[in-house]
Amino acid sequence: QVQLVESGGGLVQAGGSLRLSCAASGRTFSSYTMGWFRQGPGKEREAVAVSSWNGGSIYYADSVKGRFTISRDNAKNTLFLQMNSLKPEDTAVYYCAAGRSFTKWQSEYDYWGQGTQVTVSS
Protein backbone atom coordinates (compact mmCIF):
# COMPACT_ATOMS: atom_id res chain seq x y z
CA GLN A 1 0.00 0.00 0.00
CA VAL A 2 1.27 3.46 -0.93
CA GLN A 3 -0.26 6.74 0.16
CA LEU A 4 0.51 9.85 -1.85
CA VAL A 5 0.12 13.48 -0.82
CA GLU A 6 0.69 16.32 -3.28
CA SER A 7 1.63 19.87 -2.34
CA GLY A 8 2.97 23.03 -3.93
CA GLY A 9 0.04 24.07 -6.06
CA GLY A 10 -1.27 27.61 -6.16
CA LEU A 11 -1.98 30.68 -8.23
CA VAL A 12 0.76 32.02 -10.49
CA GLN A 13 0.97 34.44 -13.38
CA ALA A 14 1.74 33.28 -16.87
CA GLY A 15 5.48 32.85 -17.31
CA GLY A 16 5.96 31.99 -13.67
CA SER A 17 7.11 28.80 -11.99
CA LEU A 18 5.87 26.32 -9.43
CA ARG A 19 7.36 23.21 -7.91
CA LEU A 20 5.01 20.40 -6.99
CA SER A 21 5.93 17.72 -4.49
CA CYS A 22 4.43 14.32 -3.87
CA ALA A 23 5.26 12.67 -0.56
CA ALA A 24 4.84 8.92 -0.48
CA SER A 25 4.41 6.63 2.49
CA GLY A 26 5.76 3.13 2.61
CA ARG A 27 9.17 1.62 2.08
CA THR A 28 8.63 0.51 -1.51
CA PHE A 29 8.52 3.95 -3.17
CA SER A 30 11.76 3.31 -5.00
CA SER A 31 10.29 0.28 -6.75
CA TYR A 32 7.45 2.20 -8.39
CA THR A 33 7.13 4.10 -11.60
CA MET A 34 5.83 7.54 -10.64
CA GLY A 35 3.80 9.87 -12.75
CA TRP A 36 2.25 13.31 -12.74
CA PHE A 37 -1.16 13.67 -14.33
CA ARG A 38 -3.49 16.63 -14.66
CA GLN A 39 -7.13 17.37 -15.29
CA GLY A 40 -8.05 20.79 -16.58
CA PRO A 41 -11.53 22.33 -16.51
CA GLY A 42 -13.81 20.37 -18.82
CA LYS A 43 -10.97 18.10 -19.90
CA GLU A 44 -10.04 14.49 -19.37
CA ARG A 45 -7.15 13.64 -17.12
CA GLU A 46 -3.89 13.29 -19.01
CA ALA A 47 -0.33 12.22 -18.33
CA VAL A 48 2.11 15.07 -17.91
CA ALA A 49 5.37 13.35 -16.94
CA VAL A 50 6.48 9.89 -15.86
CA SER A 51 9.65 8.67 -14.19
CA SER A 52 10.83 5.09 -13.98
CA TRP A 53 11.87 3.79 -10.57
CA ASN A 54 15.39 5.21 -10.81
CA GLY A 55 14.75 8.14 -13.13
CA GLY A 56 16.49 6.35 -15.95
CA SER A 57 13.48 6.58 -18.22
CA ILE A 58 11.42 9.74 -18.46
CA TYR A 59 8.30 10.61 -20.44
CA TYR A 60 6.91 14.09 -21.05
CA ALA A 61 3.75 15.10 -22.81
CA ASP A 62 4.53 17.21 -25.87
CA SER A 63 2.70 20.15 -24.33
CA VAL A 64 5.17 20.41 -21.43
CA LYS A 65 8.47 19.35 -22.99
CA GLY A 66 11.20 21.89 -22.29
CA ARG A 67 9.15 23.57 -19.56
CA PHE A 68 8.49 20.86 -16.94
CA THR A 69 10.99 18.58 -15.22
CA ILE A 70 10.10 15.47 -13.26
CA SER A 71 12.51 14.19 -10.63
CA ARG A 72 12.47 11.94 -7.61
CA ASP A 73 14.37 11.46 -4.39
CA ASN A 74 14.01 7.82 -3.45
CA ALA A 75 15.82 8.33 -0.16
CA LYS A 76 13.11 10.80 0.86
CA ASN A 77 10.18 9.04 -0.83
CA THR A 78 9.37 12.19 -2.75
CA LEU A 79 8.47 12.99 -6.34
CA PHE A 80 8.80 16.48 -7.81
CA LEU A 81 7.53 18.39 -10.79
CA GLN A 82 9.31 21.64 -11.59
CA MET A 83 7.07 23.74 -13.80
CA ASN A 84 8.54 26.74 -15.60
CA SER A 85 7.17 29.15 -18.19
CA LEU A 86 3.66 28.33 -17.07
CA LYS A 87 0.76 29.05 -19.40
CA PRO A 88 -2.94 29.53 -18.69
CA GLU A 89 -3.59 26.20 -20.41
CA ASP A 90 -1.55 24.50 -17.67
CA THR A 91 -4.35 25.30 -15.24
CA ALA A 92 -5.52 21.99 -13.80
CA VAL A 93 -5.63 19.75 -10.79
CA TYR A 94 -2.33 17.89 -10.71
CA TYR A 95 -2.14 14.35 -9.38
CA CYS A 96 0.77 12.07 -8.65
CA ALA A 97 0.39 8.34 -9.09
CA ALA A 98 2.38 5.16 -8.51
CA GLY A 99 2.41 2.12 -10.72
CA ARG A 100 4.40 -0.97 -11.64
CA SER A 101 4.89 -0.23 -15.34
CA PHE A 102 6.59 2.65 -17.13
CA THR A 103 3.60 3.96 -19.02
CA LYS A 104 1.50 7.07 -19.61
CA TRP A 105 -1.73 5.07 -19.38
CA GLN A 106 -3.66 5.91 -16.23
CA SER A 107 -5.24 2.49 -15.92
CA GLU A 108 -1.82 1.03 -15.12
CA TYR A 109 -1.41 3.13 -11.97
CA ASP A 110 -2.43 1.60 -8.67
CA TYR A 111 -2.21 4.50 -6.25
CA TRP A 112 -3.25 8.15 -6.58
CA GLY A 113 -2.95 11.29 -4.52
CA GLN A 114 -5.81 13.66 -3.85
CA GLY A 115 -4.52 16.31 -6.22
CA THR A 116 -3.30 19.89 -5.94
CA GLN A 117 -4.75 22.85 -7.85
CA VAL A 118 -2.54 24.87 -10.16
CA THR A 119 -4.04 28.04 -11.60
CA VAL A 120 -2.16 30.15 -14.13
CA SER A 121 -3.52 33.62 -14.77
CA SER A 122 -2.97 35.48 -18.02
C-alpha positions in Angstrom: 0.0 0.0 0.0 1.3 3.5 -0.9 -0.3 6.7 0.2 0.5 9.9 -1.9 0.1 13.5 -0.8 0.7 16.3 -3.3 1.6 19.9 -2.3 3.0 23.0 -3.9 0.0 24.1 -6.1 -1.3 27.6 -6.2 -2.0 30.7 -8.2 0.8 32.0 -10.5 1.0 34.4 -13.4 1.7 33.3 -16.9 5.5 32.9 -17.3 6.0 32.0 -13.7 7.1 28.8 -12.0 5.9 26.3 -9.4 7.4 23.2 -7.9 5.0 20.4 -7.0 5.9 17.7 -4.5 4.4 14.3 -3.9 5.3 12.7 -0.6 4.8 8.9 -0.5 4.4 6.6 2.5 5.8 3.1 2.6 9.2 1.6 2.1 8.6 0.5 -1.5 8.5 4.0 -3.2 11.8 3.3 -5.0 10.3 0.3 -6.8 7.5 2.2 -8.4 7.1 4.1 -11.6 5.8 7.5 -10.6 3.8 9.9 -12.8 2.3 13.3 -12.7 -1.2 13.7 -14.3 -3.5 16.6 -14.7 -7.1 17.4 -15.3 -8.1 20.8 -16.6 -11.5 22.3 -16.5 -13.8 20.4 -18.8 -11.0 18.1 -19.9 -10.0 14.5 -19.4 -7.2 13.6 -17.1 -3.9 13.3 -19.0 -0.3 12.2 -18.3 2.1 15.1 -17.9 5.4 13.3 -16.9 6.5 9.9 -15.9 9.6 8.7 -14.2 10.8 5.1 -14.0 11.9 3.8 -10.6 15.4 5.2 -10.8 14.8 8.1 -13.1 16.5 6.4 -16.0 13.5 6.6 -18.2 11.4 9.7 -18.5 8.3 10.6 -20.4 6.9 14.1 -21.0 3.8 15.1 -22.8 4.5 17.2 -25.9 2.7 20.1 -24.3 5.2 20.4 -21.4 8.5 19.4 -23.0 11.2 21.9 -22.3 9.1 23.6 -19.6 8.5 20.9 -16.9 11.0 18.6 -15.2 10.1 15.5 -13.3 12.5 14.2 -10.6 12.5 11.9 -7.6 14.4 11.5 -4.4 14.0 7.8 -3.5 15.8 8.3 -0.2 13.1 10.8 0.9 10.2 9.0 -0.8 9.4 12.2 -2.7 8.5 13.0 -6.3 8.8 16.5 -7.8 7.5 18.4 -10.8 9.3 21.6 -11.6 7.1 23.7 -13.8 8.5 26.7 -15.6 7.2 29.2 -18.2 3.7 28.3 -17.1 0.8 29.1 -19.4 -2.9 29.5 -18.7 -3.6 26.2 -20.4 -1.5 24.5 -17.7 -4.4 25.3 -15.2 -5.5 22.0 -13.8 -5.6 19.8 -10.8 -2.3 17.9 -10.7 -2.1 14.3 -9.4 0.8 12.1 -8.7 0.4 8.3 -9.1 2.4 5.2 -8.5 2.4 2.1 -10.7 4.4 -1.0 -11.6 4.9 -0.2 -15.3 6.6 2.6 -17.1 3.6 4.0 -19.0 1.5 7.1 -19.6 -1.7 5.1 -19.4 -3.7 5.9 -16.2 -5.2 2.5 -15.9 -1.8 1.0 -15.1 -1.4 3.1 -12.0 -2.4 1.6 -8.7 -2.2 4.5 -6.2 -3.3 8.1 -6.6 -2.9 11.3 -4.5 -5.8 13.7 -3.8 -4.5 16.3 -6.2 -3.3 19.9 -5.9 -4.7 22.8 -7.8 -2.5 24.9 -10.2 -4.0 28.0 -11.6 -2.2 30.2 -14.1 -3.5 33.6 -14.8 -3.0 35.5 -18.0 
